[in-house]
Amino acid sequence: MTASKLLTCILDKSPASFELVRDLKDTHQITRANVGSARGTGTGAEGGLITMPQEKHILQIIVDAGQADEIFEWLYGKVDLDERYGAFMYQEDLTSAGDFTVPDAPEEQD
């Protein structure tokens, strides 16, 4: 087991979240990622008004600690976080995390 970090990114619910997982694998060989969804409300920026419930995607990525800042910066730019209302991300230490690989699927037989 290696020292790891958990990167969490809250985004609008869209198929683009799943494309990010594919990009992480293709670009950075990261295979420990998950997309979940949640619904909730927040307060508006002006006047403290409560907004309508919105569905969000929660993208969670486990990376080696030494790689965390690089992936965080890549993800920050990739999702254009400065331009998205209600999106945010953060990283935190994990006590430990094991590597996980999915075995190749057996060949289909006719």
PyMOL commands that set and color helices and strands:
alter all, ss='L'
color gray80, all
select helices_A, chain A and resi 16-28+65-78+81-83
alter helices_A, ss='H'
color red, helices_A
select strands_A, chain A and resi 2-12+33-40+54-64+88-97
alter strands_A, ss='S'
color yellow, strands_A
deselect
rebuild
show_as cartoon
